[in-house]
């Protein structure tokens, strides 16, 4: 994730909102973080030159569309109060999709 002195960095307000919406949706629905992360990786792979947070937005849109269609692969786990930011930083290969791209 893009950082400066340990703090998250966003080039525009919408980027921070997309970040927060993804975390909030996963947490509110009790989904596993992997449900979003897998979509983010797929979006980055599909358009590696696309700016990083545009891939976040595309992954969020895909997650919402899958939820609306009742996607069978979505699985929830208790996520409330779990600190989602800590869940994805520095875990199992997520550094590649959470790096400072874009």
N, C-alpha and C positions, 0 to 999 in steps of 0.2 A: 504494500500500500504506500502511496506517496506520503512522505513525512518530512517535516522540518523540525529539528530539535525535539523529536519524539511526538509531535502533534500531527494529526491528519491534515493534509493539505488538499484544498479544492480550488480549482481555477475559477469556478463560477458557483453561485448559490445552488443551482439546480443539481450539481454534482453531489453536494452534501445531502440534498433532499432525496436523491435517488439512492444514495448509500443508506440513509436512515429508513427509507420506505422498505428496502429489501430486508434489513435487519428487523424492523418492526413487524412486517408481514410474517416472516418466518417465526418470530417469537410469539406473535398473537395467535397464530394458528397451531402452535406447538409442533411445527415441522422440524425435521432434522436440518441442520445447516447445509448438509450435503445436497439437499433438494435444490437450493439456490446455487451453491458452488458448482455443481455439475453443469448447470445451465450456463453459468458464467464462463467456465472453461470452454464449453461448446461454442459460445458466441465469440470468444477470443480466437479460437481455432478457425472459425468460419470467416473472420475478417481481422487478421492480425494487424493490419495497418489502421484499423479504426481506433479512435481515441478511447482510452481505458474506461472512462465513466460512461461513454456511449455503449460500451459492451455491458456495463452494469445495468443500464436502462433496458437494453435489449433482453438481457437475462430476466430482469424483473417482469417485463411484458410477457415473456414466454411462460414464466411461472404462473402469472395471473391467468393467462389463456388456458394453461393446463388445469388449473383449479376450476375454471368455469366449465371445462369439458368433463370434469370429474376424472381426471387422469388416474389410472389405476396404480401407477408407480409411486404416488405420493404417500409418504408414511410420516406420521406424527410421533413425536416423543415429547415428554414434558420439557419445555424450553423456558418457561416463565422464571424470571429471576436468575437465569443461568449466565448472564453476561455474554451475549452473542459475540461481541468483539473479541473477547478472549477465546471463544470457541474456534474461530477460523484463523487467527493469526498464529503463524508458526506451527501449523499442524499438517501432518501427512501430505506433503507436496503442494500445499496451498500457496506456498511462496511464489510459485510460477505464475499463478493466476491472480495473485494479490500484490504483485510487484508494482513498481512505479511506472508502469506503461502509460503512455498517453500524455 
